[in-house]
Amino acid sequence: MNKTKYFPYVFVGPAVVLFALFTVYPIIASLLLSFKTMEQGEYVFIGLDNYIRLVNDQIFLKALGNTFIIFIIQVPLMILLALILASALNSQLLKLKGFFRVSFFLPAVTSLVAYSILFSIMLQEEGVINSFLGFFGIEAIQWLSTPFWAKASIIIAMTWRWTGYNMVIFLAALQNISEDMYEAASLDGAGKIRQFFSITVPQLKPVILFAAILSTIGTLQLFDEPFNLTKGGPADSTMSLGLYIYQSGFEYFDFGYASAIAYAVVVLVAILTFIQFKVTGDK
């Protein structure tokens, strides 16, 4: 017995070592790096200078504003569409449920680079989308070369990709809501819309919060879409925090400042998550 009581630690040990090596150590190392800068080939401790620099960095402030605009518009829109789709695909009257579920979820497993390139082709001045709009007499839109439409393009691309992912999460949660609640509501004269807001949404509240937090984290780390679609342009109008971290670290090799930006994102995620918990009434 004295020997076997150590067996669990033997099995857990490798996982703990790998977690410490590839997760804990990079977190601590990057935090320490955010207080340093490179001078004459060596890292020198500079205290809070990198964080003070953030406040006066116009590109960082621009990236912060762009990210929040995309977050405020895209996340609620995506959550609402995912809820509506999940409710529709959960209906007993719908045929070919498997086909529709796979179809809506398929964008989530598509390569980030592949789908970004696909959208960049579709959104060109003579692309498929402008050709379609031309049938209705609408002039071609400069999707990727004007600040407003460049942001709209990123929002559309992100919504297309991630709505199905959240839909599957909501769909799984809907399976646990008793049909008796909907039948009782129908007998009381509640229509489908009233049932959706009075039964479906309240019952899915914890799952909606979970999806909202994941979407918040994903949006604040937004990188692939701006990098592949617009390169942060035009005039930094689609520069995101994730893209600015990449540029600071891997284009300008200012890893200390890039680490400071990354930890500013961590703080923002924590604040927004706290607000979401408070708004939904969860503790």
C-alpha positions as CSV (number, residue, x, y, z in Angstrom):
1,M,0.0,0.0,0.0
2,N,2.9,2.3,0.8
3,K,4.2,1.8,-2.8
4,T,0.9,1.9,-4.7
5,K,-0.2,5.3,-3.1
6,Y,2.5,6.9,-5.3
7,F,1.2,5.4,-8.5
8,P,-1.3,8.3,-9.2
9,Y,1.5,10.8,-9.0
10,V,3.5,8.8,-11.5
11,F,0.7,8.9,-14.1
12,V,-0.2,12.6,-13.4
13,G,3.5,13.7,-13.3
14,P,4.2,13.9,-17.0
15,A,1.1,16.0,-17.7
16,V,2.0,18.3,-14.9
17,V,5.6,18.7,-16.1
18,L,4.4,19.4,-19.7
19,F,1.8,21.9,-18.4
20,A,4.4,23.7,-16.3
21,L,6.9,23.7,-19.2
22,F,4.7,24.8,-22.0
23,T,2.0,26.9,-20.2
24,V,3.1,28.1,-16.8
25,Y,6.6,29.0,-17.8
26,P,5.7,31.0,-20.9
27,I,3.0,32.9,-18.9
28,I,5.6,33.9,-16.3
29,A,8.4,34.6,-18.8
30,S,6.2,36.8,-20.9
31,L,5.0,38.7,-17.9
32,L,8.6,39.4,-16.8
33,L,9.4,40.3,-20.4
34,S,6.7,43.0,-20.4
35,F,8.8,44.9,-17.9
36,K,11.9,44.8,-20.1
37,T,13.3,46.2,-23.4
38,M,16.2,45.3,-25.6
39,E,19.2,47.6,-25.3
40,Q,22.6,46.7,-27.0
41,G,21.6,43.1,-27.5
42,E,20.5,42.5,-23.9
43,Y,17.1,42.8,-22.1
44,V,17.1,45.6,-19.5
45,F,14.5,46.1,-16.8
46,I,12.5,49.3,-17.4
47,G,9.7,48.9,-14.9
48,L,6.3,50.1,-16.2
49,D,7.6,52.1,-19.2
50,N,6.1,49.6,-21.7
51,Y,2.6,50.0,-20.0
52,I,3.0,53.8,-19.9
53,R,3.9,53.7,-23.5
54,L,0.6,52.1,-24.3
55,V,-1.4,55.1,-23.1
56,N,0.4,57.4,-25.5
57,D,0.6,54.9,-28.5
58,Q,-2.0,56.1,-31.1
59,I,-1.8,52.9,-33.0
60,F,-2.6,50.9,-29.9
61,L,-5.5,53.1,-29.1
62,K,-6.7,52.8,-32.7
63,A,-6.4,49.0,-32.5
64,L,-8.3,49.0,-29.1
65,G,-11.1,51.1,-30.6
66,N,-11.3,48.9,-33.7
67,T,-11.4,45.7,-31.6
68,F,-14.2,47.1,-29.4
69,I,-16.3,48.2,-32.4
70,I,-16.0,44.7,-33.9
71,F,-16.7,43.2,-30.5
72,I,-19.8,45.3,-29.7
73,I,-21.4,44.6,-33.1
74,Q,-20.2,41.1,-34.0
75,V,-20.6,39.1,-30.7
76,P,-24.3,40.0,-30.0
77,L,-25.2,39.5,-33.7
78,M,-23.5,36.1,-33.8
79,I,-25.0,35.0,-30.5
80,L,-28.5,36.0,-31.6
81,L,-28.2,34.3,-35.0
82,A,-26.8,31.1,-33.3
83,L,-29.8,31.1,-30.9
84,I,-32.3,31.4,-33.7
85,L,-30.6,28.7,-35.8
86,A,-30.4,26.4,-32.8
87,S,-34.0,26.8,-32.0
88,A,-35.0,26.3,-35.7
89,L,-32.9,23.1,-36.0
90,N,-34.3,21.8,-32.7
91,S,-37.8,21.9,-34.1
92,Q,-39.6,18.5,-34.4
93,L,-41.1,19.7,-37.7
94,L,-37.8,20.1,-39.5
95,K,-36.6,17.4,-41.9
96,L,-33.0,16.6,-42.8
97,K,-31.7,18.0,-39.4
98,G,-28.3,16.3,-39.8
99,F,-27.7,17.9,-43.1
100,F,-28.5,21.4,-41.9
101,R,-26.5,21.0,-38.7
102,V,-23.4,19.9,-40.5
103,S,-23.9,22.6,-43.2
104,F,-24.0,25.4,-40.6
105,F,-21.2,24.0,-38.5
106,L,-18.9,23.3,-41.5
107,P,-17.4,26.9,-41.6
108,A,-16.1,26.4,-38.0
109,V,-13.8,23.6,-39.2
110,T,-12.6,25.4,-42.3
111,S,-9.0,26.6,-42.4
112,L,-8.7,30.2,-41.1
113,V,-6.3,31.1,-44.0
114,A,-8.5,29.4,-46.6
115,Y,-11.7,31.1,-45.6
116,S,-10.0,34.4,-45.3
117,I,-8.6,34.1,-48.8
118,L,-12.0,33.0,-50.1
119,F,-13.6,36.1,-48.6
120,S,-10.9,38.4,-50.0
121,I,-11.7,37.1,-53.4
122,M,-15.4,37.4,-53.0
123,L,-15.1,40.9,-51.6
124,Q,-13.0,42.3,-54.4
125,E,-14.4,45.2,-56.5
126,E,-15.4,42.7,-59.3
127,G,-16.0,39.8,-56.9
128,V,-19.0,37.6,-56.5
129,I,-20.7,39.8,-53.8
130,N,-20.5,43.0,-55.9
131,S,-21.7,41.1,-59.0
132,F,-24.7,39.9,-57.0
133,L,-25.4,43.4,-55.8
134,G,-25.2,44.6,-59.4
135,F,-28.3,42.6,-60.3
136,F,-30.3,44.9,-58.0
137,G,-28.7,48.0,-59.4
138,I,-26.5,48.6,-56.4
139,E,-23.1,50.1,-57.2
140,A,-20.0,48.2,-56.4
141,I,-18.8,48.6,-52.8
142,Q,-15.2,49.1,-51.9
143,W,-15.3,46.3,-49.3
144,L,-11.6,46.2,-48.4
145,S,-10.4,49.7,-49.3
146,T,-12.6,51.9,-47.2
147,P,-12.5,52.0,-43.4
148,F,-16.3,51.4,-42.8
149,W,-16.7,48.6,-45.2
150,A,-13.4,47.0,-44.2
151,K,-14.7,46.6,-40.7
152,A,-18.0,45.4,-42.0
153,S,-16.2,42.8,-44.1
154,I,-14.4,41.4,-41.0
155,I,-17.6,41.3,-39.1
156,I,-19.4,39.4,-41.9
157,A,-16.5,36.9,-42.2
158,M,-16.3,36.3,-38.5
159,T,-20.1,35.9,-38.2
160,W,-20.1,33.4,-41.1
161,R,-17.4,31.3,-39.5
162,W,-18.4,31.2,-35.8
163,T,-22.2,31.3,-35.8
164,G,-22.4,27.6,-36.5
165,Y,-19.9,26.8,-33.8
166,N,-22.1,28.6,-31.2
167,M,-25.2,27.1,-32.7
168,V,-24.0,23.6,-31.9
169,I,-23.3,24.6,-28.3
170,F,-26.8,26.0,-28.0
171,L,-28.3,23.1,-29.8
172,A,-26.7,20.7,-27.3
173,A,-28.2,22.7,-24.4
174,L,-31.6,22.8,-26.0
175,Q,-31.8,19.0,-25.8
176,N,-31.9,19.3,-22.0
177,I,-35.0,21.6,-21.9
178,S,-38.1,19.6,-21.3
179,E,-40.8,19.6,-24.0
180,D,-43.4,19.8,-21.3
181,M,-42.5,23.4,-20.7
182,Y,-43.2,24.3,-24.3
183,E,-46.5,22.3,-24.3
184,A,-47.6,24.0,-21.1
185,A,-46.8,27.4,-22.6
186,S,-48.7,26.5,-25.8
187,L,-51.8,25.6,-23.8
188,D,-51.6,28.9,-22.0
189,G,-51.6,30.6,-25.4
190,A,-48.0,31.6,-25.7
191,G,-46.7,31.8,-29.3
192,K,-43.4,30.6,-30.6
193,I,-41.8,34.1,-30.2
194,R,-43.0,34.3,-26.6
195,Q,-41.8,30.8,-25.9
196,F,-38.4,31.7,-27.3
197,F,-37.9,34.7,-25.0
198,S,-39.7,33.3,-21.9
199,I,-38.5,29.7,-21.9
200,T,-35.6,29.2,-24.3
201,V,-33.5,32.2,-23.5
202,P,-33.8,32.0,-19.7
203,Q,-33.1,28.2,-19.7
204,L,-30.0,28.8,-21.8
205,K,-28.7,31.7,-19.8
206,P,-25.6,29.9,-18.4
207,V,-24.8,28.5,-21.9
208,I,-25.2,32.0,-23.5
209,L,-22.9,33.4,-20.9
210,F,-20.3,30.7,-21.7
211,A,-20.6,31.4,-25.4
212,A,-20.4,35.1,-24.9
213,I,-17.2,34.8,-22.8
214,L,-15.6,32.5,-25.4
215,S,-16.6,35.0,-28.1
216,T,-15.2,37.9,-26.1
217,I,-11.8,36.2,-25.7
218,G,-11.7,35.3,-29.4
219,T,-12.6,38.8,-30.6
220,L,-10.0,40.5,-28.3
221,Q,-7.5,38.1,-29.8
222,L,-8.6,38.8,-33.3
223,F,-5.8,38.2,-35.8
224,D,-6.4,36.0,-38.8
225,E,-9.2,38.0,-40.5
226,P,-7.4,41.5,-40.4
227,F,-4.1,39.9,-41.3
228,N,-5.4,38.0,-44.3
229,L,-8.1,40.3,-45.5
230,T,-6.9,43.9,-44.9
231,K,-3.4,43.7,-43.3
232,G,-4.8,46.1,-40.7
233,G,-5.7,48.8,-43.3
234,P,-6.8,51.0,-44.8
235,A,-5.1,53.6,-42.5
236,D,-5.1,51.2,-39.5
237,S,-8.9,51.1,-39.6
238,T,-8.9,47.3,-39.1
239,M,-5.8,47.1,-36.9
240,S,-6.7,44.7,-34.1
241,L,-4.9,44.1,-30.8
242,G,-3.9,40.6,-31.9
243,L,-2.4,42.0,-35.2
244,Y,-0.6,44.8,-33.4
245,I,1.0,42.3,-31.0
246,Y,2.2,40.3,-34.0
247,Q,3.6,43.4,-35.7
248,S,5.3,44.6,-32.5
249,G,6.9,41.3,-31.8
250,F,7.6,39.7,-35.1
251,E,8.0,42.6,-37.5
252,Y,9.6,45.2,-35.2
253,F,11.1,42.6,-32.8
254,D,10.0,44.7,-29.8
255,F,9.0,41.6,-27.7
256,G,8.9,43.5,-24.4
257,Y,6.3,45.9,-25.8
258,A,4.4,43.1,-27.5
259,S,4.2,41.3,-24.1
260,A,2.8,44.4,-22.5
261,I,0.1,44.7,-25.1
262,A,-0.7,41.0,-24.6
263,Y,-1.2,41.5,-20.9
264,A,-3.3,44.6,-21.5
265,V,-5.6,42.2,-23.5
266,V,-5.6,39.8,-20.6
267,V,-6.8,42.6,-18.3
268,L,-9.5,43.6,-20.8
269,V,-10.8,40.0,-21.0
270,A,-11.0,39.8,-17.2
271,I,-12.9,43.1,-17.0
272,L,-15.3,42.2,-19.8
273,T,-15.9,38.8,-18.3
274,F,-16.6,40.3,-14.9
275,I,-19.1,42.7,-16.5
276,Q,-20.8,39.8,-18.3
277,F,-21.2,37.9,-15.1
278,K,-22.7,41.0,-13.4
279,V,-25.1,41.8,-16.3
280,T,-26.4,38.2,-16.3
281,G,-26.7,38.1,-12.6
282,D,-24.3,35.2,-12.1
283,K,-21.8,35.4,-9.2
